[in-house]
Amino acid sequence: MDTFTIRELKSTDAQALLAFETRNREWFESHIDARDPSFYTWQGVAEHIEGYLSGFALGTWHPFVIEDSSERIVGRANLKGIDPSTRSAEVGYRIGRDACGKGLATQALKHLIEEAQGRWQLTQLVAYVFKDNVGSRKVLGRCGFVLEQPSSNEASEAECRFVRGLVPDPNAR
């Protein structure tokens, strides 16, 4: 059985992250919006990482990578838009095509929930998913997220909004 590790993104991850994103580009673009082509260069990924780590230092992002037993990046997971005033954040994750079906998205999302409750003391998480992304919708449901019905003037034809309430960990760091 494969073992996987979830750890914080590091500035030294540029080459490994570029390889992961390039290897899975077509797969991801079939499920989510395409990235700008300039992202798929060493400089593009290095700037991407720098932006995420700057956000982490400011307390607005918490980026993670998922590695297999060979320390190869096979997925990503992020808390983004962390807002201490509303005690909320958005979750995002992407699992490489070769690593799908192994429970990694669920494991990653559970990790994000734990970090949101423990480290960040958040009370709500939000996820946006394309309506036809059945796999992510199942993962969100499995992890306690509930589909929020949009008001008539907010209805998006392509995306669904899922929410999950949290109880912050009183013994957190």
C-alpha positions, -999 to +999 in steps of 0.1 A: +000+000+000+012+035-009+019+059+018+015+096+014+026+127+033+010+161+034+035+190+041+037+227+037+048+241+004+085+252+004+104+276-018+126+247-029+096+229-045+097+248-078+111+220-100+091+192-084+059+213-086+065+223-122+069+186-131+037+177-113+017+206-129+030+198-163+024+161-160-012+167-150-020+199-170-045+183-195-061+163-166-066+194-145-078+215-173-106+190-180-119+197-144-110+233-135-101+265-153-068+265-172-038+283-159-020+310-179+006+293-202+033+314-185+027+294-153+043+263-169+079+275-167+104+273-138+101+311-133+063+309-135+061+282-108+088+299-087+067+331-087+036+312-079+053+296-049+066+329-038+031+344-039+017+315-019+044+317+007+040+355+010+003+349+016+012+323+042+034+348+060+005+373+060-019+347+072-041+346+041-030+313+026-018+280+039-004+259+010+004+222+011+018+195-012+011+158-011+040+135-017+042+097-023+067+075-006+093+085-032+088+122-022+073+129-056+045+155-056+012+138-064-013+165-052-018+199-036-042+213-010-046+249+001-065+271+026-069+303+007-085+337+015-081+331+052-101+358+068-097+362+106-126+387+108-151+362+095-131+332+106-135+316+072-114+304+043-118+286+010-104+252+004-088+240-028-071+207-038-059+189-069-048+154-071-027+141-100-044+117-125-021+087-115-029+092-078-067+094-081-089+068-065-066+063-035-084+085-011-059+114-013-085+141-020-104+131+011-071+128+032-061+163+019-094+178+027-095+163+062-060+178+067-072+212+056-102+209+081-078+201+109-055+230+101-084+254+098-098+243+132-065+240+150-040+265+136-063+291+122-094+288+146-118+291+117-155+285+119-164+280+082-148+266+051-161+271+016-154+252-016-163+260-052-167+231-076-178+229-112-212+212-114-199+183-136-169+176-112-187+146-096-155+133-079-149+165-060-185+168-051-184+134-035-152+142-016-168+174-002-199+155+009-178+128+025-160+155+045-192+172+058-196+200+032-231+208+023-243+222-011-255+258-005-284+268-028-276+301-045-301+329-044-317+336-078-294+365-085-262+346-076-269+314-095-239+303-115-245+279-143-211+263-139-201+263-102-216+250-070-207+264-036-203+240-007-199+251+030-188+234+062-191+248+097-163+242+121-158+242+158-123+257+165-100+236+186-097+251+221-063+234+226-048+247+194-013+259+190 
